[in-house]
Amino acid sequence: EATLEGIDVGDVTLIKKVVQGYPSTMILEEVEKEAIDLVVMGSHGY
């Protein structure tokens, strides 16, 4: 939860989820299931 604290994005709802499975499959399933408009992903370069 600390990763979302202090982030001010106006009226945008932020949701943090942890799911298991193949990343591409799980991302697409969640986008469809939750009617998500935007997915933002990042990496630490590992």
N, CA, C, O and CB atoms as a CASP TS submission, in Angstrom:
PFRMAT TS
TARGET T0000
AUTHOR 0000-0000-0000
METHOD Language model
MODEL 1
PARENT N/A
ATOM      1  N   GLU     1       0.811  -1.201   0.000  1.00  0.00           N
ATOM      2  CA  GLU     1       0.000   0.000   0.000  1.00  0.00           C
ATOM      3  C   GLU     1       0.852   1.261   0.000  1.00  0.00           C
ATOM      4  O   GLU     1       0.405   2.299  -0.487  1.00  0.00           O
ATOM      5  CB  GLU     1      -0.921   0.001   1.192  1.00  0.00           C
ATOM      6  N   ALA     2       2.041   1.197   0.523  1.00  0.00           N
ATOM      7  CA  ALA     2       2.902   2.374   0.577  1.00  0.00           C
ATOM      8  C   ALA     2       3.232   2.904  -0.814  1.00  0.00           C
ATOM      9  O   ALA     2       3.512   4.093  -0.966  1.00  0.00           O
ATOM     10  CB  ALA     2       4.184   2.047   1.319  1.00  0.00           C
ATOM     11  N   THR     3       3.203   2.053  -1.823  1.00  0.00           N
ATOM     12  CA  THR     3       3.556   2.500  -3.174  1.00  0.00           C
ATOM     13  C   THR     3       2.529   3.462  -3.754  1.00  0.00           C
ATOM     14  O   THR     3       2.851   4.218  -4.670  1.00  0.00           O
ATOM     15  CB  THR     3       3.705   1.308  -4.092  1.00  0.00           C
ATOM     16  N   LEU     4       1.308   3.452  -3.246  1.00  0.00           N
ATOM     17  CA  LEU     4       0.272   4.349  -3.761  1.00  0.00           C
ATOM     18  C   LEU     4       0.058   5.568  -2.877  1.00  0.00           C
ATOM     19  O   LEU     4      -0.682   6.476  -3.255  1.00  0.00           O
ATOM     20  CB  LEU     4      -1.030   3.600  -3.907  1.00  0.00           C
ATOM     21  N   GLU     5       0.692   5.610  -1.703  1.00  0.00           N
ATOM     22  CA  GLU     5       0.512   6.730  -0.787  1.00  0.00           C
ATOM     23  C   GLU     5       1.168   7.983  -1.342  1.00  0.00           C
ATOM     24  O   GLU     5       2.250   7.920  -1.927  1.00  0.00           O
ATOM     25  CB  GLU     5       1.087   6.396   0.593  1.00  0.00           C
ATOM     26  N   GLY     6       0.522   9.103  -1.162  1.00  0.00           N
ATOM     27  CA  GLY     6       1.085  10.378  -1.566  1.00  0.00           C
ATOM     28  C   GLY     6       0.980  10.684  -3.048  1.00  0.00           C
ATOM     29  O   GLY     6       1.505  11.702  -3.498  1.00  0.00           O
ATOM     30  N   ILE     7       0.323   9.843  -3.810  1.00  0.00           N
ATOM     31  CA  ILE     7       0.164  10.085  -5.239  1.00  0.00           C
ATOM     32  C   ILE     7      -1.143  10.840  -5.458  1.00  0.00           C
ATOM     33  O   ILE     7      -2.219  10.345  -5.122  1.00  0.00           O
ATOM     34  CB  ILE     7       0.184   8.746  -6.047  1.00  0.00           C
ATOM     35  N   ASP     8      -1.042  12.040  -6.024  1.00  0.00           N
ATOM     36  CA  ASP     8      -2.229  12.850  -6.294  1.00  0.00           C
ATOM     37  C   ASP     8      -2.461  12.884  -7.800  1.00  0.00           C
ATOM     38  O   ASP     8      -1.724  13.539  -8.537  1.00  0.00           O
ATOM     39  CB  ASP     8      -2.072  14.298  -5.720  1.00  0.00           C
ATOM     40  N   VAL     9      -3.477  12.183  -8.244  1.00  0.00           N
ATOM     41  CA  VAL     9      -3.790  12.133  -9.673  1.00  0.00           C
ATOM     42  C   VAL     9      -5.209  12.634  -9.946  1.00  0.00           C
ATOM     43  O   VAL     9      -5.846  12.225 -10.917  1.00  0.00           O
ATOM     44  CB  VAL     9      -3.625  10.702 -10.204  1.00  0.00           C
ATOM     45  N   GLY    10      -5.685  13.510  -9.093  1.00  0.00           N
ATOM     46  CA  GLY    10      -7.016  14.080  -9.296  1.00  0.00           C
ATOM     47  C   GLY    10      -8.106  13.054  -9.080  1.00  0.00           C
ATOM     48  O   GLY    10      -8.151  12.402  -8.037  1.00  0.00           O
ATOM     49  N   ASP    11      -8.987  12.904 -10.062  1.00  0.00           N
ATOM     50  CA  ASP    11     -10.131  12.007  -9.919  1.00  0.00           C
ATOM     51  C   ASP    11      -9.892  10.631 -10.531  1.00  0.00           C
ATOM     52  O   ASP    11     -10.844   9.893 -10.784  1.00  0.00           O
ATOM     53  CB  ASP    11     -11.344  12.629 -10.550  1.00  0.00           C
ATOM     54  N   VAL    12      -8.625  10.278 -10.771  1.00  0.00           N
ATOM     55  CA  VAL    12      -8.289   8.965 -11.324  1.00  0.00           C
ATOM     56  C   VAL    12      -8.240   7.948 -10.191  1.00  0.00           C
ATOM     57  O   VAL    12      -7.628   8.202  -9.154  1.00  0.00           O
ATOM     58  CB  VAL    12      -6.930   9.007 -12.088  1.00  0.00           C
ATOM     59  N   THR    13      -8.875   6.810 -10.383  1.00  0.00           N
ATOM     60  CA  THR    13      -8.863   5.744  -9.393  1.00  0.00           C
ATOM     61  C   THR    13      -7.653   4.848  -9.619  1.00  0.00           C
ATOM     62  O   THR    13      -7.455   4.328 -10.717  1.00  0.00           O
ATOM     63  CB  THR    13     -10.167   4.923  -9.454  1.00  0.00           C
ATOM     64  N   LEU    14      -6.845   4.668  -8.577  1.00  0.00           N
ATOM     65  CA  LEU    14      -5.683   3.787  -8.653  1.00  0.00           C
ATOM     66  C   LEU    14      -6.009   2.461  -7.993  1.00  0.00           C
ATOM     67  O   LEU    14      -6.549   2.433  -6.887  1.00  0.00           O
ATOM     68  CB  LEU    14      -4.448   4.435  -7.989  1.00  0.00           C
ATOM     69  N   ILE    15      -5.687   1.367  -8.659  1.00  0.00           N
ATOM     70  CA  ILE    15      -5.936   0.029  -8.128  1.00  0.00           C
ATOM     71  C   ILE    15      -4.646  -0.764  -8.211  1.00  0.00           C
ATOM     72  O   ILE    15      -3.997  -0.806  -9.257  1.00  0.00           O
ATOM     73  CB  ILE    15      -7.085  -0.690  -8.902  1.00  0.00           C
ATOM     74  N   LYS    16      -4.279  -1.388  -7.111  1.00  0.00           N
ATOM     75  CA  LYS    16      -3.096  -2.244  -7.079  1.00  0.00           C
ATOM     76  C   LYS    16      -3.573  -3.679  -6.911  1.00  0.00           C
ATOM     77  O   LYS    16      -4.322  -3.983  -5.982  1.00  0.00           O
ATOM     78  CB  LYS    16      -2.109  -1.830  -5.925  1.00  0.00           C
ATOM     79  N   LYS    17      -3.139  -4.572  -7.816  1.00  0.00           N
ATOM     80  CA  LYS    17      -3.551  -5.975  -7.767  1.00  0.00           C
ATOM     81  C   LYS    17      -2.345  -6.873  -7.909  1.00  0.00           C
ATOM     82  O   LYS    17      -1.361  -6.522  -8.561  1.00  0.00           O
ATOM     83  CB  LYS    17      -4.581  -6.286  -8.864  1.00  0.00           C
ATOM     84  N   VAL    18      -2.431  -8.038  -7.291  1.00  0.00           N
ATOM     85  CA  VAL    18      -1.428  -9.083  -7.479  1.00  0.00           C
ATOM     86  C   VAL    18      -2.173 -10.329  -7.938  1.00  0.00           C
ATOM     87  O   VAL    18      -3.061 -10.818  -7.241  1.00  0.00           O
ATOM     88  CB  VAL    18      -0.599  -9.353  -6.156  1.00  0.00           C
ATOM     89  N   VAL    19      -1.813 -10.839  -9.106  1.00  0.00           N
ATOM     90  CA  VAL    19      -2.434 -12.043  -9.645  1.00  0.00           C
ATOM     91  C   VAL    19      -1.337 -12.993 -10.099  1.00  0.00           C
ATOM     92  O   VAL    19      -0.199 -12.580 -10.323  1.00  0.00           O
ATOM     93  CB  VAL    19      -3.402 -11.705 -10.819  1.00  0.00           C
ATOM     94  N   GLN    20      -1.683 -14.260 -10.233  1.00  0.00           N
ATOM     95  CA  GLN    20      -0.717 -15.255 -10.687  1.00  0.00           C
ATOM     96  C   GLN    20      -1.123 -15.781 -12.049  1.00  0.00           C
ATOM     97  O   GLN    20      -2.309 -15.947 -12.333  1.00  0.00           O
ATOM     98  CB  GLN    20      -0.600 -16.410  -9.676  1.00  0.00           C
ATOM     99  N   GLY    21      -0.139 -16.041 -12.887  1.00  0.00           N
ATOM    100  CA  GLY    21      -0.374 -16.587 -14.211  1.00  0.00           C
ATOM    101  C   GLY    21       0.614 -16.007 -15.200  1.00  0.00           C
ATOM    102  O   GLY    21       1.567 -15.327 -14.821  1.00  0.00           O
ATOM    103  N   TYR    22       0.379 -16.282 -16.466  1.00  0.00           N
ATOM    104  CA  TYR    22       1.221 -15.718 -17.510  1.00  0.00           C
ATOM    105  C   TYR    22       0.921 -14.226 -17.609  1.00  0.00           C
ATOM    106  O   TYR    22      -0.243 -13.852 -17.754  1.00  0.00           O
ATOM    107  CB  TYR    22       0.986 -16.435 -18.881  1.00  0.00           C
ATOM    108  N   PRO    23       1.932 -13.360 -17.536  1.00  0.00           N
ATOM    109  CA  PRO    23       1.683 -11.916 -17.491  1.00  0.00           C
ATOM    110  C   PRO    23       0.775 -11.386 -18.602  1.00  0.00           C
ATOM    111  O   PRO    23      -0.176 -10.659 -18.317  1.00  0.00           O
ATOM    112  CB  PRO    23       2.979 -11.197 -17.553  1.00  0.00           C
ATOM    113  N   SER    24       1.046 -11.731 -19.845  1.00  0.00           N
ATOM    114  CA  SER    24       0.233 -11.185 -20.939  1.00  0.00           C
ATOM    115  C   SER    24      -1.224 -11.615 -20.822  1.00  0.00           C
ATOM    116  O   SER    24      -2.132 -10.815 -21.046  1.00  0.00           O
ATOM    117  CB  SER    24       0.795 -11.628 -22.291  1.00  0.00           C
ATOM    118  N   THR    25      -1.443 -12.865 -20.474  1.00  0.00           N
ATOM    119  CA  THR    25      -2.804 -13.385 -20.325  1.00  0.00           C
ATOM    120  C   THR    25      -3.523 -12.707 -19.171  1.00  0.00           C
ATOM    121  O   THR    25      -4.673 -12.291 -19.314  1.00  0.00           O
ATOM    122  CB  THR    25      -2.780 -14.899 -20.109  1.00  0.00           C
ATOM    123  N   MET    26      -2.857 -12.593 -18.030  1.00  0.00           N
ATOM    124  CA  MET    26      -3.490 -12.018 -16.849  1.00  0.00           C
ATOM    125  C   MET    26      -3.790 -10.533 -17.039  1.00  0.00           C
ATOM    126  O   MET    26      -4.841 -10.053 -16.613  1.00  0.00           O
ATOM    127  CB  MET    26      -2.601 -12.218 -15.628  1.00  0.00           C
ATOM    128  N   ILE    27      -2.878  -9.809 -17.673  1.00  0.00           N
ATOM    129  CA  ILE    27      -3.118  -8.385 -17.920  1.00  0.00           C
ATOM    130  C   ILE    27      -4.338  -8.203 -18.808  1.00  0.00           C
ATOM    131  O   ILE    27      -5.212  -7.391 -18.504  1.00  0.00           O
ATOM    132  CB  ILE    27      -1.883  -7.725 -18.566  1.00  0.00           C
ATOM    133  N   LEU    28      -4.406  -8.952 -19.904  1.00  0.00           N
ATOM    134  CA  LEU    28      -5.545  -8.828 -20.818  1.00  0.00           C
ATOM    135  C   LEU    28      -6.854  -9.245 -20.157  1.00  0.00           C
ATOM    136  O   LEU    28      -7.887  -8.620 -20.399  1.00  0.00           O
ATOM    137  CB  LEU    28      -5.310  -9.668 -22.067  1.00  0.00           C
ATOM    138  N   GLU    29      -6.836 -10.285 -19.329  1.00  0.00           N
ATOM    139  CA  GLU    29      -8.051 -10.711 -18.621  1.00  0.00           C
ATOM    140  C   GLU    29      -8.536  -9.628 -17.669  1.00  0.00           C
ATOM    141  O   GLU    29      -9.733  -9.344 -17.617  1.00  0.00           O
ATOM    142  CB  GLU    29      -7.795 -12.012 -17.847  1.00  0.00           C
ATOM    143  N   GLU    30      -7.625  -9.020 -16.915  1.00  0.00           N
ATOM    144  CA  GLU    30      -8.011  -7.975 -15.966  1.00  0.00           C
ATOM    145  C   GLU    30      -8.531  -6.737 -16.690  1.00  0.00           C
ATOM    146  O   GLU    30      -9.499  -6.124 -16.241  1.00  0.00           O
ATOM    147  CB  GLU    30      -6.825  -7.601 -15.073  1.00  0.00           C
ATOM    148  N   VAL    31      -7.904  -6.360 -17.798  1.00  0.00           N
ATOM    149  CA  VAL    31      -8.356  -5.209 -18.583  1.00  0.00           C
ATOM    150  C   VAL    31      -9.786  -5.424 -19.054  1.00  0.00           C
ATOM    151  O   VAL    31     -10.617  -4.521 -18.961  1.00  0.00           O
ATOM    152  CB  VAL    31      -7.424  -4.969 -19.790  1.00  0.00           C
ATOM    153  N   GLU    32     -10.074  -6.615 -19.558  1.00  0.00           N
ATOM    154  CA  GLU    32     -11.430  -6.908 -20.038  1.00  0.00           C
ATOM    155  C   GLU    32     -12.425  -6.995 -18.885  1.00  0.00           C
ATOM    156  O   GLU    32     -13.509  -6.415 -18.954  1.00  0.00           O
ATOM    157  CB  GLU    32     -11.441  -8.216 -20.833  1.00  0.00           C
ATOM    158  N   LYS    33     -12.062  -7.713 -17.832  1.00  0.00           N
ATOM    159  CA  LYS    33     -12.968  -7.933 -16.704  1.00  0.00           C
ATOM    160  C   LYS    33     -13.326  -6.626 -15.995  1.00  0.00           C
ATOM    161  O   LYS    33     -14.479  -6.426 -15.616  1.00  0.00           O
ATOM    162  CB  LYS    33     -12.340  -8.903 -15.711  1.00  0.00           C
ATOM    163  N   GLU    34     -12.354  -5.744 -15.815  1.00  0.00           N
ATOM    164  CA  GLU    34     -12.567  -4.510 -15.058  1.00  0.00           C
ATOM    165  C   GLU    34     -12.865  -3.299 -15.945  1.00  0.00           C
ATOM    166  O   GLU    34     -13.016  -2.189 -15.436  1.00  0.00           O
ATOM    167  CB  GLU    34     -11.353  -4.222 -14.212  1.00  0.00           C
ATOM    168  N   ALA    35     -12.951  -3.497 -17.270  1.00  0.00           N
ATOM    169  CA  ALA    35     -13.187  -2.405 -18.228  1.00  0.00           C
ATOM    170  C   ALA    35     -12.178  -1.272 -18.015  1.00  0.00           C
ATOM    171  O   ALA    35     -12.551  -0.105 -17.897  1.00  0.00           O
ATOM    172  CB  ALA    35     -14.634  -1.864 -18.089  1.00  0.00           C
ATOM    173  N   ILE    36     -10.916  -1.634 -17.970  1.00  0.00           N
ATOM    174  CA  ILE    36      -9.825  -0.694 -17.711  1.00  0.00           C
ATOM    175  C   ILE    36      -9.507   0.090 -18.983  1.00  0.00           C
ATOM    176  O   ILE    36      -9.429  -0.476 -20.074  1.00  0.00           O
ATOM    177  CB  ILE    36      -8.563  -1.441 -17.200  1.00  0.00           C
ATOM    178  N   ASP    37      -9.324   1.407 -18.823  1.00  0.00           N
ATOM    179  CA  ASP    37      -9.013   2.288 -19.948  1.00  0.00           C
ATOM    180  C   ASP    37      -7.513   2.467 -20.170  1.00  0.00           C
ATOM    181  O   ASP    37      -7.080   2.708 -21.297  1.00  0.00           O
ATOM    182  CB  ASP    37      -9.651   3.635 -19.730  1.00  0.00           C
ATOM    183  N   LEU    38      -6.720   2.353 -19.109  1.00  0.00           N
ATOM    184  CA  LEU    38      -5.293   2.632 -19.209  1.00  0.00           C
ATOM    185  C   LEU    38      -4.519   1.711 -18.283  1.00  0.00           C
ATOM    186  O   LEU    38      -4.875   1.551 -17.115  1.00  0.00           O
ATOM    187  CB  LEU    38      -4.997   4.103 -18.876  1.00  0.00           C
ATOM    188  N   VAL    39      -3.467   1.111 -18.802  1.00  0.00           N
ATOM    189  CA  VAL    39      -2.572   0.276 -18.001  1.00  0.00           C
ATOM    190  C   VAL    39      -1.197   0.929 -18.047  1.00  0.00           C
ATOM    191  O   VAL    39      -0.664   1.201 -19.123  1.00  0.00           O
ATOM    192  CB  VAL    39      -2.524  -1.218 -18.531  1.00  0.00           C
ATOM    193  N   VAL    40      -0.627   1.179 -16.870  1.00  0.00           N
ATOM    194  CA  VAL    40       0.710   1.755 -16.775  1.00  0.00           C
ATOM    195  C   VAL    40       1.606   0.728 -16.110  1.00  0.00           C
ATOM    196  O   VAL    40       1.306   0.245 -15.018  1.00  0.00           O
ATOM    197  CB  VAL    40       0.706   3.107 -15.980  1.00  0.00           C
ATOM    198  N   MET    41       2.711   0.395 -16.772  1.00  0.00           N
ATOM    199  CA  MET    41       3.655  -0.574 -16.213  1.00  0.00           C
ATOM    200  C   MET    41       5.037   0.037 -16.203  1.00  0.00           C
ATOM    201  O   MET    41       5.379   0.858 -17.054  1.00  0.00           O
ATOM    202  CB  MET    41       3.647  -1.899 -17.015  1.00  0.00           C
ATOM    203  N   GLY    42       5.816  -0.371 -15.243  1.00  0.00           N
ATOM    204  CA  GLY    42       7.189   0.110 -15.153  1.00  0.00           C
ATOM    205  C   GLY    42       8.114  -1.026 -14.772  1.00  0.00           C
ATOM    206  O   GLY    42       7.683  -2.139 -14.474  1.00  0.00           O
ATOM    207  N   SER    43       9.391  -0.714 -14.790  1.00  0.00           N
ATOM    208  CA  SER    43      10.393  -1.711 -14.439  1.00  0.00           C
ATOM    209  C   SER    43      11.556  -1.011 -13.757  1.00  0.00           C
ATOM    210  O   SER    43      11.871   0.145 -14.038  1.00  0.00           O
ATOM    211  CB  SER    43      10.874  -2.494 -15.694  1.00  0.00           C
ATOM    212  N   HIS    44      12.176  -1.741 -12.863  1.00  0.00           N
ATOM    213  CA  HIS    44      13.384  -1.236 -12.217  1.00  0.00           C
ATOM    214  C   HIS    44      14.609  -1.630 -13.027  1.00  0.00           C
ATOM    215  O   HIS    44      15.734  -1.315 -12.637  1.00  0.00           O
ATOM    216  CB  HIS    44      13.498  -1.767 -10.776  1.00  0.00           C
ATOM    217  N   GLY    45      14.409  -2.305 -14.132  1.00  0.00           N
ATOM    218  CA  GLY    45      15.517  -2.705 -14.980  1.00  0.00           C
ATOM    219  C   GLY    45      16.165  -4.017 -14.597  1.00  0.00           C
ATOM    220  O   GLY    45      17.280  -4.310 -15.028  1.00  0.00           O
ATOM    221  N   TYR    46      15.476  -4.812 -13.788  1.00  0.00           N
ATOM    222  CA  TYR    46      16.056  -6.093 -13.365  1.00  0.00           C
ATOM    223  C   TYR    46      15.978  -7.098 -14.476  1.00  0.00           C
ATOM    224  O   TYR    46      16.415  -8.237 -14.310  1.00  0.00           O
ATOM    225  CB  TYR    46      15.350  -6.633 -12.126  1.00  0.00           C
TER
END
